[in-house]
């Protein structure tokens, strides 16, 4: 998987916003420091293990969609 830092940033931002979560909350869900997440989302750094992070992002989104569906 060859992603640029900006493509990675766009991916995680889109998914975070789709579940109406703050950067801090999303970072906590992913198990990373907020400053690390901020650098990813701003396109300043690409996660060393981007494929794993992408998988984790998808899991967080699925979990939160289910949670929102239960409370809707």
Secondary structure as the mmCIF struct_conf table of DSSP 4:
data_model
#
loop_
_struct_conf.conf_type_id
_struct_conf.id
_struct_conf.beg_label_comp_id
_struct_conf.beg_label_asym_id
_struct_conf.beg_label_seq_id
_struct_conf.end_label_comp_id
_struct_conf.end_label_asym_id
_struct_conf.end_label_seq_id
HELX_RH_AL_P HELX_RH_AL_P1 UNK A 5 UNK A 18
TURN_TY1_P TURN_TY1_P1 UNK A 19 UNK A 20
HELX_RH_AL_P HELX_RH_AL_P2 UNK A 23 UNK A 30
TURN_TY1_P TURN_TY1_P2 UNK A 31 UNK A 31
BEND BEND1 UNK A 32 UNK A 32
HELX_RH_AL_P HELX_RH_AL_P3 UNK A 34 UNK A 41
TURN_TY1_P TURN_TY1_P3 UNK A 42 UNK A 43
BEND BEND2 UNK A 44 UNK A 44
TURN_TY1_P TURN_TY1_P4 UNK A 48 UNK A 49
HELX_RH_AL_P HELX_RH_AL_P4 UNK A 50 UNK A 71
#
